[in-house]
Amino acid sequence: MTGAADARADRDLAKERRADRKGGPGHTVLLALALAVPVAKVAYTVGGGDAVRDVFVGMEPANWPDVLLGMVITDPLLGSVLAVVISRLVFALFAARGAVPTGRGRLAHLRRVGITVLNPLAVGVIDACLFGPWWGLGTGLAAYALRKGVVVEYRTGRRRPHHAHDTAHGSGPGDAHGTAHDPDYRPPPWLRRAAAAEQGAALLLTAVVLPSLFFVSALDGQAWTSIVACRVTDGTRTADARLIELSRKGNGVVGWNLDAEEISNGLGCTATESRFVREPWWRS
């Protein structure tokens, strides 16, 4: 019975270790969203069909990530949740490689504080610069809470760095950072419960909340970048038109002409206040 239980425990740890090394389900979700959401955003905003191809051709490949970036930096909730998910994903990835120091010494404690706090602080500062101090504070605290849960799991042995597990089975040399856990570490019960809840919260944010926010943003009828009012020349006729800015050429703008529904070159462009192109999907 003991041998079977140990074998099951080893299989479970190996599964957790592989998931952490690959980023868990988060990397798959983020990759799928990065590919699908920008196309959905452009398709709904400009009307789909040939217009989508024309927009991406007009943007040129180097500017295609601007669609995703524009969505993230103009939507506070989406940008904040994405920052929290990426912060936790990156930390779990490095924790699986032994980045969580063990031990009770002052140096180990300082290192744990550093790797747990610095990245949430960074994403909080970025969020504060983009959306304001309260968004930055909330993002930093949420990122820290999810990271803290990962630290507790590794220190208590619920998860193990993959090279530590290999060392325990004689497949590699050990080192100071390769121990499976801190044998003397006894977190309070509430912290253990919080660490267990952290996995559920991270999965909910990554697999449900983040995709929902991305698709709400994709279908909200707003342009992913500035809408500018320009002079557009068509043959011998010059008229004013609104363009979704795709790229800049010299002293002009290449954009999607919302009036003519085609790619146009605009001159003398000025920014408009609104980015709304059409009604959101849920109101149409």
N, C-alpha and C positions, 0 to 999 in steps of 0.2 A: 504494500500500500504506500509505504514511504517513497519507494523508488518511482512508482507511477505518479505520485503527487509532485515529486521533484521534476519529473519529465514534463508534466503539464506546466509547472511553473517556468521551466526553462523555455518551453515553446511560447508561453505568453510573453515572457521577457524578450525573446527574440523577435516576436511580432511587434511589440511596442518599440523595440530598438530600430527595426527596419522602418517603421512608420515615422519615427522621429528623424531618422537620417534623411528620409525623403521629404520631410516637411509635413507628414501626415496627409489628410485629405485636402489641406489648405492649398498646397501647390497645384493640385489638379483643378480645384475650383477657380483659383486665380488665373490659371492659364486659359481655361474655358471662357471665363468672363472677358479676359483681355482680347480674345479673338472674336467673340460673338457680339459683345455689347457695342463696340464702336460701329459695326456694320448696322446693327439695329437702330442705333441713334441716328445715323445718317439716313437710313431708309425711311424712318418715320418722319424725320424733319423735312426732307426734300421731296418725299412722295414715293420713293421706291422706284423699281424698274431701272430704265436706262439712266435715270438721274443719279443713282448711287454710283454707277460706274464712272459717270462723267465727273462727279465730285472727287472721287479718289484719284482719278487721273489728273484732275486739275490741282489737287493737293501735292502730288508727287510723293513717292514712297517715304522720303525723309520726313515729311510732315504728317504722315498717317497717325503716329502716336499722339498728335495734338488733339485728336478727338477724345481719347481717353483722358488725357491730362486736363483738357478743358472741362470735362464732366466733373472730375475730382476736385479741382480748385475753385469751382463755382457752386458746389453743393456742400455746405458745412457738415451735415450728418453723414453723407457718403464719404467725404474725405476723412472724417474722424474715425469712422468704423474701419475703413480700409487701413488707416495708420495703425490702429490697435491690432488688427489681424496680422499685418505684416510684421509688426514688432514681436508678437508672440510666436509667429511662424519661424522667424529667423532665430529667436532665442532657443526654441525647442530643437532646431536643427543643430545649433552649436552645443547645446547641453548634451545631446546624444553623442557628441564627440568628446565629452569630458570637460566642457567649459565651466561646469559648476564646481568650484573648489570645495573640498571637504576639510574637516578639521575644526578645532575650536580656538586656534590661535588668532591673534589680532590681525595678522596678515591675511589669513584665509577669510576672516570676517570682512575686512576691507575689500578684498577682491569680490566677495559675494555681493556686497553692497554696490560696488562699482558696476558689475555686469548686470545687476538687476535694475539699477536706477538710471544709468546714463542714457540708454536708448529711449525709455519712456520720457525722460526729460527732453531729449532731442525732438521726438515727435510732438511733444506738447508745445515746445517753442515754435516749431514749424506751423502747427495748427493755430497757435495764438497769433502768429504773423499773418496768416491767411484769413482767419475767421473771427479773431478776437480772443481776449484773455480767458473768458469762461469756457469756450470751446477747447482752448489749449489746456486748461486745468483738468477738465473732464477727460480729455484724451490721454493725458499723461497719467492720471490716476488709474484709469481703466487698463492701460497698457502695463502699468506696474503691478496691478492686482493679478493679471493673468500670468505675468512672469514670475511673481512670487509663488504662485501655485506650482509651477514647474520646478522651482528651486526646492520646495518642500518635498515634492515627490522624489527627486533624485537624492536628497539628503537622507530621507527615511528609508530608501531602498525600494520604494514602490516602482521606480524605474531605475535602470542602471546604464551608465555610459557603455557603448558597445565594446570599446577596447578594455574596459574593466571586466566585463563579462568574459571576454576572450581570455584575459589574464587569469581569471579564476579557474578556467579550464585548461590552463597550461599552454595556450596557443600564442602567448606573446609576453614580453617583459612587462613588469609592473612599474608604476611610478606614483608620485605623490598625488596625482590627479586621477588615478585609475581605480581607486577603491570604490566598491559598489555603493557604499553609503557611509554616513557618520554613525557608528554604533552607539555613541553616547548622546546623539541628538534626540531630544524628546519634545517635539512641539506640543503646545496645548491642544486639547481636543477640538476647540473651535477652528484652529488653524488647519488641522487635519481635514475637518469637514469642508472648510473653504477650499483646500487644495483639491479635494475630490470633486467639488462643484465646479471648479475652474475648467476641467475638461469638458463638462457639459456646456458651460457658457461659451467656451471657445468654439466648440462644434456648432452651437446654435448661431453664433455670430458669423462663422465662416460659411456654413452650408445653407443658412436660411436668410438671415438678416442682410448680409452683404449682397447676395444675388438679387434679393428683392429690391434693395435700394438702387442697385445698378440699373435694373430694368425700369423702375419708376423714373429714374433720371433719363433713361433712353427714350421714354415715351411721353415726356412732359411737354413736348412741343417747343422747347427752347433750343436755340442754336448753341453749339458747343464752343463757339468763339464769338468774337464781336460781329455785329451787323453794322455795316458802314453805308452811308449815303454818298454816292459817287456820280460823276458825269461819265456816261457810257456812250461811246460812238459806235453806231451800227451803219456802216457804209457812209452815207452823207448826212445821216440824221444823228443828232446828239440829244440825249435825254437824261434826266436824273433817274436813278434807280437805287434800290437797296440790294446790297450784296452781303452774303455770308462770306467773310474773309477766309480764303484758303491759303494764300501765300502772297508775298510781296515781290513785285518785279520793278526794279528801278524806283521811280517816284510814283508808281501806281500799285493797284491791288488786283490780283486775280481772285475772283469770287463767284459764288453761285448766285445768279441774278434771280431774285425772288419774283420779279415781275415778268421777265421773259422766260423763266425756267430753263436757263442755259448758263454755261460758263461765259463770263464776260470780263473784260479788262476795264477797270475803273480808274479815273483820275480825279484829283482834287477831293479826296475822300475825307469825310468827317464821321466820327463815331456817333451812333444813336444810343439812346438810353435803354431801350428795351431789346431783349434777345428773343422775344416770343415770335415764332413763325406761324404756329397753328395751335389749335386747342389741344390740350392733353388728351391722350388716348381714352382715358376713363370719362371724358366729357363729350367725346365726339359721337 
